[in-house]
Amino acid sequence: MIRGEVRLEKGQLITPNLTLPLPPQLAELPDKELTHPYYWSAFTLVGSPW
């Protein structure tokens, strides 16, 4: 996500390995880059043991 490889585009979740359709409620979201820490910071916190 931080490298811009995961994004929302035309009602789909685009990743380097696959493209997944979003459910109807989320398909209406505008296209988004997910590089902002708002989207990926929780994964970093969960994956980093103190």
PQR file with spaces between the fields and no chain letter, atoms N, CA, C, O and H, PARSE charges and radii, in Angstrom:
ATOM       1  N    MET     1       0.822   -1.191    0.000 -0.4000 1.5000
ATOM       2  CA   MET     1       0.000    0.000    0.000 -0.0000 2.0000
ATOM       3  C    MET     1       0.868    1.259    0.000  0.5500 1.7000
ATOM       4  O    MET     1       0.570    2.223   -0.705 -0.5500 1.4000
ATOM       5  N    ILE     2       1.923    1.246    0.777 -0.4000 1.5000
ATOM       6  CA   ILE     2       2.759    2.437    0.887 -0.0000 2.0000
ATOM       7  C    ILE     2       3.466    2.746   -0.444  0.5500 1.7000
ATOM       8  O    ILE     2       3.781    3.903   -0.724 -0.5500 1.4000
ATOM       9  H    ILE     2       2.165    0.463    1.350  0.4000 1.0000
ATOM      10  N    ARG     3       3.711    1.725   -1.250 -0.4000 1.5000
ATOM      11  CA   ARG     3       4.393    1.912   -2.534 -0.0000 2.0000
ATOM      12  C    ARG     3       3.428    2.231   -3.677  0.5500 1.7000
ATOM      13  O    ARG     3       3.856    2.407   -4.818 -0.5500 1.4000
ATOM      14  H    ARG     3       3.455    0.786   -1.022  0.4000 1.0000
ATOM      15  N    GLY     4       2.139    2.305   -3.377 -0.4000 1.5000
ATOM      16  CA   GLY     4       1.162    2.628   -4.409 -0.0000 2.0000
ATOM      17  C    GLY     4       0.766    1.451   -5.282  0.5500 1.7000
ATOM      18  O    GLY     4       0.212    1.644   -6.364 -0.5500 1.4000
ATOM      19  H    GLY     4       1.792    2.162   -2.450  0.4000 1.0000
ATOM      20  N    GLU     5       1.038    0.246   -4.834 -0.4000 1.5000
ATOM      21  CA   GLU     5       0.714   -0.944   -5.626 -0.0000 2.0000
ATOM      22  C    GLU     5      -0.717   -1.424   -5.403  0.5500 1.7000
ATOM      23  O    GLU     5      -1.211   -2.263   -6.155 -0.5500 1.4000
ATOM      24  H    GLU     5       1.488    0.089   -3.955  0.4000 1.0000
ATOM      25  N    VAL     6      -1.387   -0.899   -4.375 -0.4000 1.5000
ATOM      26  CA   VAL     6      -2.774   -1.262   -4.078 -0.0000 2.0000
ATOM      27  C    VAL     6      -3.600    0.008   -4.197  0.5500 1.7000
ATOM      28  O    VAL     6      -3.252    1.045   -3.631 -0.5500 1.4000
ATOM      29  H    VAL     6      -0.985   -0.217   -3.764  0.4000 1.0000
ATOM      30  N    ARG     7      -4.709   -0.084   -4.946 -0.4000 1.5000
ATOM      31  CA   ARG     7      -5.529    1.106   -5.146 -0.0000 2.0000
ATOM      32  C    ARG     7      -6.973    0.707   -5.460  0.5500 1.7000
ATOM      33  O    ARG     7      -7.253   -0.433   -5.834 -0.5500 1.4000
ATOM      34  H    ARG     7      -4.992   -0.926   -5.406  0.4000 1.0000
ATOM      35  N    LEU     8      -7.872    1.663   -5.300 -0.4000 1.5000
ATOM      36  CA   LEU     8      -9.263    1.487   -5.705 -0.0000 2.0000
ATOM      37  C    LEU     8      -9.419    2.164   -7.059  0.5500 1.7000
ATOM      38  O    LEU     8      -9.047    3.325   -7.233 -0.5500 1.4000
ATOM      39  H    LEU     8      -7.645    2.588   -4.996  0.4000 1.0000
ATOM      40  N    GLU     9      -9.969    1.431   -8.010 -0.4000 1.5000
ATOM      41  CA   GLU     9     -10.109    1.988   -9.350 -0.0000 2.0000
ATOM      42  C    GLU     9     -11.315    1.368  -10.042  0.5500 1.7000
ATOM      43  O    GLU     9     -11.393    0.148  -10.185 -0.5500 1.4000
ATOM      44  H    GLU     9     -10.271    0.489   -7.869  0.4000 1.0000
ATOM      45  N    LYS    10     -12.243    2.194  -10.467 -0.4000 1.5000
ATOM      46  CA   LYS    10     -13.438    1.756  -11.220 -0.0000 2.0000
ATOM      47  C    LYS    10     -14.202    0.644  -10.508  0.5500 1.7000
ATOM      48  O    LYS    10     -14.622   -0.326  -11.139 -0.5500 1.4000
ATOM      49  H    LYS    10     -12.180    3.185  -10.351  0.4000 1.0000
ATOM      50  N    GLY    11     -14.383    0.784   -9.191 -0.4000 1.5000
ATOM      51  CA   GLY    11     -15.154   -0.200   -8.431 -0.0000 2.0000
ATOM      52  C    GLY    11     -14.430   -1.499   -8.160  0.5500 1.7000
ATOM      53  O    GLY    11     -15.061   -2.509   -7.850 -0.5500 1.4000
ATOM      54  H    GLY    11     -14.042    1.572   -8.679  0.4000 1.0000
ATOM      55  N    GLN    12     -13.101   -1.485   -8.274 -0.4000 1.5000
ATOM      56  CA   GLN    12     -12.318   -2.691   -8.030 -0.0000 2.0000
ATOM      57  C    GLN    12     -11.129   -2.374   -7.143  0.5500 1.7000
ATOM      58  O    GLN    12     -10.622   -1.252   -7.132 -0.5500 1.4000
ATOM      59  H    GLN    12     -12.589   -0.664   -8.526  0.4000 1.0000
ATOM      60  N    LEU    13     -10.691   -3.385   -6.396 -0.4000 1.5000
ATOM      61  CA   LEU    13      -9.460   -3.287   -5.615 -0.0000 2.0000
ATOM      62  C    LEU    13      -8.357   -3.883   -6.476  0.5500 1.7000
ATOM      63  O    LEU    13      -8.394   -5.068   -6.808 -0.5500 1.4000
ATOM      64  H    LEU    13     -11.102   -4.296   -6.404  0.4000 1.0000
ATOM      65  N    ILE    14      -7.377   -3.063   -6.837 -0.4000 1.5000
ATOM      66  CA   ILE    14      -6.290   -3.478   -7.717 -0.0000 2.0000
ATOM      67  C    ILE    14      -5.051   -3.738   -6.873  0.5500 1.7000
ATOM      68  O    ILE    14      -4.625   -2.861   -6.121 -0.5500 1.4000
ATOM      69  H    ILE    14      -7.347   -2.101   -6.567  0.4000 1.0000
ATOM      70  N    THR    15      -4.464   -4.928   -6.982 -0.4000 1.5000
ATOM      71  CA   THR    15      -3.224   -5.284   -6.305 -0.0000 2.0000
ATOM      72  C    THR    15      -2.239   -5.768   -7.374  0.5500 1.7000
ATOM      73  O    THR    15      -2.634   -5.993   -8.519 -0.5500 1.4000
ATOM      74  H    THR    15      -4.810   -5.641   -7.593  0.4000 1.0000
ATOM      75  N    PRO    16      -0.965   -5.928   -7.012 -0.5600 1.5000
ATOM      76  CA   PRO    16      -0.011   -6.409   -8.018  0.2800 2.0000
ATOM      77  C    PRO    16      -0.345   -7.798   -8.567  0.5500 1.7000
ATOM      78  O    PRO    16       0.002   -8.112   -9.706 -0.5500 1.4000
ATOM      79  N    ASN    17      -1.011   -8.625   -7.772 -0.4000 1.5000
ATOM      80  CA   ASN    17      -1.256  -10.010   -8.178 -0.0000 2.0000
ATOM      81  C    ASN    17      -2.671  -10.292   -8.670  0.5500 1.7000
ATOM      82  O    ASN    17      -2.880  -11.240   -9.428 -0.5500 1.4000
ATOM      83  H    ASN    17      -1.292   -8.370   -6.847  0.4000 1.0000
ATOM      84  N    LEU    18      -3.650   -9.483   -8.252 -0.4000 1.5000
ATOM      85  CA   LEU    18      -5.018   -9.756   -8.663 -0.0000 2.0000
ATOM      86  C    LEU    18      -5.884   -8.517   -8.591  0.5500 1.7000
ATOM      87  O    LEU    18      -5.501   -7.499   -8.014 -0.5500 1.4000
ATOM      88  H    LEU    18      -3.480   -8.712   -7.637  0.4000 1.0000
ATOM      89  N    THR    19      -7.051   -8.624   -9.184 -0.4000 1.5000
ATOM      90  CA   THR    19      -8.046   -7.560   -9.175 -0.0000 2.0000
ATOM      91  C    THR    19      -9.332   -8.141   -8.607  0.5500 1.7000
ATOM      92  O    THR    19      -9.833   -9.157   -9.088 -0.5500 1.4000
ATOM      93  H    THR    19      -7.362   -9.451   -9.652  0.4000 1.0000
ATOM      94  N    LEU    20      -9.870   -7.475   -7.562 -0.4000 1.5000
ATOM      95  CA   LEU    20     -11.074   -7.966   -6.901 -0.0000 2.0000
ATOM      96  C    LEU    20     -12.204   -6.956   -7.060  0.5500 1.7000
ATOM      97  O    LEU    20     -11.989   -5.761   -6.856 -0.5500 1.4000
ATOM      98  H    LEU    20      -9.463   -6.649   -7.172  0.4000 1.0000
ATOM      99  N    PRO    21     -13.408   -7.413   -7.420 -0.5600 1.5000
ATOM     100  CA   PRO    21     -14.538   -6.485   -7.466  0.2800 2.0000
ATOM     101  C    PRO    21     -14.958   -6.114   -6.048  0.5500 1.7000
ATOM     102  O    PRO    21     -14.916   -6.945   -5.141 -0.5500 1.4000
ATOM     103  N    LEU    22     -15.360   -4.871   -5.866 -0.4000 1.5000
ATOM     104  CA   LEU    22     -15.834   -4.418   -4.556 -0.0000 2.0000
ATOM     105  C    LEU    22     -17.324   -4.678   -4.422  0.5500 1.7000
ATOM     106  O    LEU    22     -18.038   -4.723   -5.424 -0.5500 1.4000
ATOM     107  H    LEU    22     -15.394   -4.195   -6.603  0.4000 1.0000
ATOM     108  N    PRO    23     -17.806   -4.852   -3.184 -0.5600 1.5000
ATOM     109  CA   PRO    23     -19.256   -5.002   -2.990  0.2800 2.0000
ATOM     110  C    PRO    23     -19.967   -3.715   -3.439  0.5500 1.7000
ATOM     111  O    PRO    23     -19.342   -2.656   -3.490 -0.5500 1.4000
ATOM     112  N    PRO    24     -21.246   -3.794   -3.759 -0.5600 1.5000
ATOM     113  CA   PRO    24     -21.975   -2.632   -4.283  0.2800 2.0000
ATOM     114  C    PRO    24     -21.855   -1.376   -3.415  0.5500 1.7000
ATOM     115  O    PRO    24     -21.786   -0.265   -3.942 -0.5500 1.4000
ATOM     116  N    GLN    25     -21.828   -1.546   -2.084 -0.4000 1.5000
ATOM     117  CA   GLN    25     -21.737   -0.385   -1.202 -0.0000 2.0000
ATOM     118  C    GLN    25     -20.404    0.341   -1.369  0.5500 1.7000
ATOM     119  O    GLN    25     -20.348    1.563   -1.236 -0.5500 1.4000
ATOM     120  H    GLN    25     -21.883   -2.448   -1.656  0.4000 1.0000
ATOM     121  N    LEU    26     -19.341   -0.390   -1.658 -0.4000 1.5000
ATOM     122  CA   LEU    26     -18.014    0.206   -1.797 -0.0000 2.0000
ATOM     123  C    LEU    26     -17.668    0.533   -3.244  0.5500 1.7000
ATOM     124  O    LEU    26     -16.773    1.342   -3.491 -0.5500 1.4000
ATOM     125  H    LEU    26     -19.386   -1.383   -1.766  0.4000 1.0000
ATOM     126  N    ALA    27     -18.345   -0.066   -4.190 -0.4000 1.5000
ATOM     127  CA   ALA    27     -18.057    0.158   -5.604 -0.0000 2.0000
ATOM     128  C    ALA    27     -18.320    1.602   -6.018  0.5500 1.7000
ATOM     129  O    ALA    27     -17.785    2.070   -7.023 -0.5500 1.4000
ATOM     130  H    ALA    27     -19.072   -0.723   -3.990  0.4000 1.0000
ATOM     131  N    GLU    28     -19.141    2.304   -5.246 -0.4000 1.5000
ATOM     132  CA   GLU    28     -19.472    3.690   -5.568 -0.0000 2.0000
ATOM     133  C    GLU    28     -18.396    4.676   -5.113  0.5500 1.7000
ATOM     134  O    GLU    28     -18.478    5.864   -5.424 -0.5500 1.4000
ATOM     135  H    GLU    28     -19.575    1.923   -4.429  0.4000 1.0000
ATOM     136  N    LEU    29     -17.387    4.197   -4.379 -0.4000 1.5000
ATOM     137  CA   LEU    29     -16.317    5.080   -3.932 -0.0000 2.0000
ATOM     138  C    LEU    29     -15.515    5.587   -5.123  0.5500 1.7000
ATOM     139  O    LEU    29     -15.366    4.886   -6.123 -0.5500 1.4000
ATOM     140  H    LEU    29     -17.320    3.232   -4.126  0.4000 1.0000
ATOM     141  N    PRO    30     -15.001    6.808   -5.010 -0.5600 1.5000
ATOM     142  CA   PRO    30     -14.170    7.308   -6.115  0.2800 2.0000
ATOM     143  C    PRO    30     -12.825    6.584   -6.153  0.5500 1.7000
ATOM     144  O    PRO    30     -12.430    5.937   -5.183 -0.5500 1.4000
ATOM     145  N    ASP    31     -12.133    6.701   -7.277 -0.4000 1.5000
ATOM     146  CA   ASP    31     -10.798    6.106   -7.399 -0.0000 2.0000
ATOM     147  C    ASP    31      -9.888    6.708   -6.341  0.5500 1.7000
ATOM     148  O    ASP    31      -9.926    7.917   -6.108 -0.5500 1.4000
ATOM     149  H    ASP    31     -12.454    7.227   -8.065  0.4000 1.0000
ATOM     150  N    LYS    32      -9.059    5.872   -5.690 -0.4000 1.5000
ATOM     151  CA   LYS    32      -8.185    6.342   -4.613 -0.0000 2.0000
ATOM     152  C    LYS    32      -6.836    5.667   -4.676  0.5500 1.7000
ATOM     153  O    LYS    32      -6.725    4.480   -4.984 -0.5500 1.4000
ATOM     154  H    LYS    32      -9.027    4.891   -5.879  0.4000 1.0000
ATOM     155  N    GLU    33      -5.818    6.439   -4.380 -0.4000 1.5000
ATOM     156  CA   GLU    33      -4.492    5.905   -4.091 -0.0000 2.0000
ATOM     157  C    GLU    33      -4.489    5.619   -2.592  0.5500 1.7000
ATOM     158  O    GLU    33      -5.036    6.410   -1.824 -0.5500 1.4000
ATOM     159  H    GLU    33      -5.908    7.404   -4.130  0.4000 1.0000
ATOM     160  N    LEU    34      -3.901    4.533   -2.163 -0.4000 1.5000
ATOM     161  CA   LEU    34      -3.919    4.161   -0.746 -0.0000 2.0000
ATOM     162  C    LEU    34      -2.546    4.329   -0.100  0.5500 1.7000
ATOM     163  O    LEU    34      -2.195    3.578    0.809 -0.5500 1.4000
ATOM     164  H    LEU    34      -3.457    3.890   -2.787  0.4000 1.0000
ATOM     165  N    THR    35      -1.775    5.299   -0.556 -0.4000 1.5000
ATOM     166  CA   THR    35      -0.421    5.492   -0.046 -0.0000 2.0000
ATOM     167  C    THR    35      -0.378    6.337    1.225  0.5500 1.7000
ATOM     168  O    THR    35       0.647    6.351    1.906 -0.5500 1.4000
ATOM     169  H    THR    35      -2.060    5.910   -1.294  0.4000 1.0000
ATOM     170  N    HIS    36      -1.445    7.031    1.559 -0.4000 1.5000
ATOM     171  CA   HIS    36      -1.467    7.849    2.781 -0.0000 2.0000
ATOM     172  C    HIS    36      -1.435    6.934    4.009  0.5500 1.7000
ATOM     173  O    HIS    36      -2.080    5.885    4.007 -0.5500 1.4000
ATOM     174  H    HIS    36      -2.277    7.020    1.006  0.4000 1.0000
ATOM     175  N    PRO    37      -0.690    7.317    5.066 -0.5600 1.5000
ATOM     176  CA   PRO    37      -0.603    6.485    6.279  0.2800 2.0000
ATOM     177  C    PRO    37      -1.959    6.143    6.901  0.5500 1.7000
ATOM     178  O    PRO    37      -2.064    5.146    7.616 -0.5500 1.4000
ATOM     179  N    TYR    38      -2.971    6.922    6.654 -0.4000 1.5000
ATOM     180  CA   TYR    38      -4.305    6.628    7.170 -0.0000 2.0000
ATOM     181  C    TYR    38      -4.729    5.211    6.785  0.5500 1.7000
ATOM     182  O    TYR    38      -5.383    4.529    7.574 -0.5500 1.4000
ATOM     183  H    TYR    38      -2.886    7.731    6.073  0.4000 1.0000
ATOM     184  N    TYR    39      -4.371    4.766    5.598 -0.4000 1.5000
ATOM     185  CA   TYR    39      -4.812    3.469    5.086 -0.0000 2.0000
ATOM     186  C    TYR    39      -3.919    2.313    5.522  0.5500 1.7000
ATOM     187  O    TYR    39      -4.426    1.210    5.729 -0.5500 1.4000
ATOM     188  H    TYR    39      -3.840    5.321    4.957  0.4000 1.0000
ATOM     189  N    TRP    40      -2.616    2.517    5.668 -0.4000 1.5000
ATOM     190  CA   TRP    40      -1.708    1.388    5.921 -0.0000 2.0000
ATOM     191  C    TRP    40      -1.093    1.358    7.314  0.5500 1.7000
ATOM     192  O    TRP    40      -0.483    0.351    7.672 -0.5500 1.4000
ATOM     193  H    TRP    40      -2.204    3.413    5.499  0.4000 1.0000
ATOM     194  N    SER    41      -1.222    2.407    8.112 -0.4000 1.5000
ATOM     195  CA   SER    41      -0.540    2.453    9.405 -0.0000 2.0000
ATOM     196  C    SER    41      -1.037    1.378   10.384  0.5500 1.7000
ATOM     197  O    SER    41      -0.250    0.869   11.181 -0.5500 1.4000
ATOM     198  H    SER    41      -1.717    3.226    7.821  0.4000 1.0000
ATOM     199  N    ALA    42      -2.292    1.037   10.336 -0.4000 1.5000
ATOM     200  CA   ALA    42      -2.805    0.000   11.253 -0.0000 2.0000
ATOM     201  C    ALA    42      -2.142   -1.343   10.977  0.5500 1.7000
ATOM     202  O    ALA    42      -1.873   -2.100   11.910 -0.5500 1.4000
ATOM     203  H    ALA    42      -2.931    1.450    9.688  0.4000 1.0000
ATOM     204  N    PHE    43      -1.876   -1.649    9.718 -0.4000 1.5000
ATOM     205  CA   PHE    43      -1.195   -2.902    9.384 -0.0000 2.0000
ATOM     206  C    PHE    43       0.224   -2.897    9.936  0.5500 1.7000
ATOM     207  O    PHE    43       0.721   -3.935   10.373 -0.5500 1.4000
ATOM     208  H    PHE    43      -2.094   -1.034    8.960  0.4000 1.0000
ATOM     209  N    THR    44       0.874   -1.756    9.920 -0.4000 1.5000
ATOM     210  CA   THR    44       2.228   -1.628   10.458 -0.0000 2.0000
ATOM     211  C    THR    44       2.213   -1.830   11.963  0.5500 1.7000
ATOM     212  O    THR    44       3.085   -2.516   12.497 -0.5500 1.4000
ATOM     213  H    THR    44       0.471   -0.912    9.564  0.4000 1.0000
ATOM     214  N    LEU    45       1.253   -1.253   12.654 -0.4000 1.5000
ATOM     215  CA   LEU    45       1.166   -1.398   14.105 -0.0000 2.0000
ATOM     216  C    LEU    45       0.894   -2.840   14.511  0.5500 1.7000
ATOM     217  O    LEU    45       1.502   -3.345   15.454 -0.5500 1.4000
ATOM     218  H    LEU    45       0.545   -0.696   12.220  0.4000 1.0000
ATOM     219  N    VAL    46       0.003   -3.490   13.821 -0.4000 1.5000
ATOM     220  CA   VAL    46      -0.339   -4.872   14.142 -0.0000 2.0000
ATOM     221  C    VAL    46       0.837   -5.802   13.861  0.5500 1.7000
ATOM     222  O    VAL    46       1.048   -6.764   14.600 -0.5500 1.4000
ATOM     223  H    VAL    46      -0.491   -3.080   13.054  0.4000 1.0000
ATOM     224  N    GLY    47       1.596   -5.536   12.818 -0.4000 1.5000
ATOM     225  CA   GLY    47       2.691   -6.398   12.427 -0.0000 2.0000
ATOM     226  C    GLY    47       4.004   -6.120   13.151  0.5500 1.7000
ATOM     227  O    GLY    47       4.969   -6.861   12.965 -0.5500 1.4000
ATOM     228  H    GLY    47       1.424   -4.754   12.218  0.4000 1.0000
ATOM     229  N    SER    48       4.065   -5.068   13.975 -0.4000 1.5000
ATOM     230  CA   SER    48       5.317   -4.704   14.656 -0.0000 2.0000
ATOM     231  C    SER    48       5.230   -4.987   16.149  0.5500 1.7000
ATOM     232  O    SER    48       4.594   -4.224   16.877 -0.5500 1.4000
ATOM     233  H    SER    48       3.281   -4.466   14.126  0.4000 1.0000
ATOM     234  N    PRO    49       5.851   -6.062   16.624 -0.5600 1.5000
ATOM     235  CA   PRO    49       5.825   -6.326   18.067  0.2800 2.0000
ATOM     236  C    PRO    49       6.772   -5.386   18.804  0.5500 1.7000
ATOM     237  O    PRO    49       7.837   -5.041   18.292 -0.5500 1.4000
ATOM     238  N    TRP    50       6.379   -4.973   20.006 -0.4000 1.5000
ATOM     239  CA   TRP    50       7.250   -4.096   20.799 -0.0000 2.0000
ATOM     240  C    TRP    50       8.071   -4.904   21.726  0.5500 1.7000
ATOM     241  O    TRP    50       8.871   -4.354   22.482 -0.5500 1.4000
ATOM     242  H    TRP    50       5.514   -5.254   20.421  0.4000 1.0000
